[in-house]
Amino acid sequence: GPCTECSCSSGKEPDKDPSHTKKKENGDSRVPKIFFGTRTHKQITQISRELKRTAYSCVPMTILSSRDYTCIHPVVSNSSNRNEMCVELLEGKQGRSCSYYHGVHKLSEHQALQPAGRLYQAWDIEDLVGLGRKLRACPYFAARELLVGADIVFCPYNYLLDPQIRDSMDINLKDQVVILDEAHNIEDCARESVSFGVTEGQLRAAREELDCMVNTSIRQKHHEPLRAVCCSMI
């Protein structure tokens, strides 16, 4: 039957009853964002495709993803360490900068990504990257800019579970709505977020460096326990 709690199907003005409005401590009304977490980036594409088929296709949205999926810089995107190279370009360490980063506003303000525009509809990562290539603007940072005005945010699990990623992406989940698709995978994702893999070769190299530190009396009390850990793991 028709919706009786909002004006989405009736065309009437929304109910002004204060009980339907969330209040902050300072008295201002505030609508929470919806954070929709999925296990893989491919699932985000499937979900955004389904959103496009609904009456909510025009809702302001964004998709947060790694540089592996959204970097279009010809050198950085082909690098094995995109994050480091991107940071170096932005900091101008080698006297070069990223022209795609400086064109972010052209992409984030494009009518195809703004609900006020007639061309707007729900989009996926491929749409964003394709438009970024056309405008020569960075999809990675454009998606982050769109986060501010988005009502719904799609992202992989770890963007919500890992506190370091949340901080780096300026994600604040307080008083927001969080939806986790296929939540039975959360345990594995949480375990991966606090795990790190090393090879025996890396351990041996670390032990050799720590040997040098200890033998030259550089912070011995700190380096000796670390060397002991490396030796025991080897």
C-alpha positions, 0 to 999 in steps of 0.5 A, a space after each residue: 500500500 501507499 507510504 503513510 509516514 512520508 511524502 514520497 508517493 503522495 506528493 504532499 509536504 513532509 510531516 512537520 511533526 517534531 517527533 519525525 525530526 532528529 535533533 542534535 544537542 544544539 537544536 538543529 535538525 540533522 539527517 543521518 547518512 547511510 553507510 552501506 558496507 560490502 565485502 568486495 568492490 564488485 558487490 558495490 557495482 551490483 548494489 548501485 545498479 539496483 539503486 539506479 532501478 529504484 525511486 531513490 536513484 536521485 539521492 546524493 551518493 558516493 562510493 569510497 574505494 582504493 586508488 587501485 580502482 580509481 587512480 587514473 594517473 598514467 604513471 601512478 596507476 601502473 605502479 605496484 605502490 600507488 598510495 606512496 607514489 600518489 602521496 609523493 606527487 601531492 607533496 611535490 617531493 620531486 618537483 612534480 605534482 598531479 594535474 588530475 588532483 588539481 582538477 578534482 572540482 571539475 569532476 565532483 561538481 559535474 552535473 552527472 554527479 549532482 542531484 540537482 542536474 537533470 542527468 543525475 542518477 545513481 552511478 558506480 565506480 566505472 561511471 566515475 572513472 570514465 567521467 574522470 578520464 574524460 575531464 582529466 580529474 581524479 576520481 579518488 579524491 572526487 569521491 571523497 569530496 562527494 562524501 560531505 553532501 552524500 546521503 548514502 555512502 557505499 564502501 568496502 567493510 574495512 572502511 567502516 571497521 578499520 579505525 585508521 582508514 576511518 580517520 584517513 577518510 574522515 568517516 564519522 559513524 556517530 549517529 549514522 546508519 550502518 548497513 553491512 551486506 553479508 555480515 557473516 564475513 565481518 569476522 574475516 575482514 576484522 581479522 585481516 584489518 589487524 593482521 600483517 604478513 611477512 616472509 622469512 626473507 623479510 624477517 632475516 633482513 630485519 634481524 640483520 639491521 637490528 644486529 647492526 643497531 645493537 652492535 653500534 649501541 644505537 638504542 640497544 634497550 629498544 632494539 634488543 627485544 625486537 631482535 629477539 622477536 625476529 630470531 624466535 620467529 625465524 
